[in-house]
């Protein structure tokens, strides 16, 4: 059973997630463009896990695909995945703001 405290804690988590989402996506983009793959990998893992926690499964999937591409050295797929990540983050932001 969900308590008021649980609901309030999740609402705050979602609010914090949304407050940082654009900055996180921009940071990952900058990290990848500058070749800082290790930091990007860590940032993508964080985005993937927090996105899963708020129900943004498609964004989590894209972050995982990006991490996998980095792990396999498939840099040619990175631009398309970055575009997809940015577009999906905008959808998540709009969807979660409407539900919150």
C-alpha positions in Angstrom: 0.0 0.0 0.0 1.3 3.4 -0.9 1.5 5.9 1.9 1.3 9.7 1.6 5.1 9.8 2.4 5.8 7.4 -0.4 3.8 9.5 -2.8 5.4 12.7 -1.7 8.9 11.2 -2.0 8.2 9.9 -5.5 6.8 13.3 -6.5 9.9 15.0 -5.3 12.1 12.5 -7.1 10.2 13.1 -10.4 10.4 16.9 -9.8 14.2 16.7 -9.2 14.6 14.3 -12.2 12.8 16.8 -14.5 14.7 19.7 -13.1 18.0 18.1 -14.1 16.9 16.3 -17.3 17.9 18.9 -19.8 21.2 19.6 -18.1 22.0 15.9 -18.0 21.2 15.3 -21.7 23.2 18.4 -22.7 26.1 17.2 -20.5 26.1 13.8 -22.1 26.1 15.4 -25.5 29.0 17.6 -24.6 30.9 14.7 -23.1 30.4 12.5 -26.2 31.3 15.4 -28.6 34.5 16.1 -26.7 35.5 12.4 -26.6 35.1 12.0 -22.8 33.6 8.5 -23.2 34.2 7.4 -19.6 32.3 10.3 -18.1 29.6 9.9 -20.7 29.3 6.2 -19.9 28.8 7.0 -16.2 26.3 9.8 -17.0 24.4 7.5 -19.3 24.2 4.8 -16.7 22.8 7.3 -14.2 20.3 8.6 -16.7 19.3 5.1 -17.6 18.6 4.0 -14.0 16.8 7.2 -13.0 14.7 7.2 -16.1 13.7 3.6 -15.3 12.7 4.7 -11.8 10.3 7.4 -13.2 8.8 5.1 -15.8 10.6 6.7 -18.8 11.4 3.3 -20.3 12.1 4.4 -23.8 14.6 7.0 -22.6 16.3 4.4 -20.4 16.5 2.1 -23.4 18.1 4.8 -25.6 20.7 5.6 -22.8 21.5 1.9 -22.6 21.9 1.7 -26.4 24.3 4.6 -26.3 26.3 3.0 -23.5 26.5 -0.2 -25.5 27.6 1.7 -28.6 30.4 3.3 -26.6 31.4 0.0 -25.1 31.6 -1.6 -28.6 33.4 1.5 -30.1 30.5 2.1 -32.5 30.9 5.9 -32.7 29.1 6.1 -36.0 25.8 5.3 -34.3 26.3 7.9 -31.6 24.9 11.0 -33.5 21.5 9.2 -34.3 21.2 7.9 -30.7 22.0 11.4 -29.3 19.2 12.8 -31.5 16.8 10.1 -30.3 17.8 10.7 -26.7 17.2 14.5 -26.9 13.8 14.0 -28.6 12.7 11.3 -26.1 13.9 13.5 -23.2 11.6 16.3 -24.4 8.7 13.8 -24.6 9.4 12.5 -21.1 9.6 16.1 -19.8 6.2 17.0 -21.3 4.5 13.8 -20.2 5.8 13.9 -16.6 4.9 17.6 -16.3 1.4 16.9 -17.4 1.0 14.0 -15.0 2.5 15.9 -12.0 
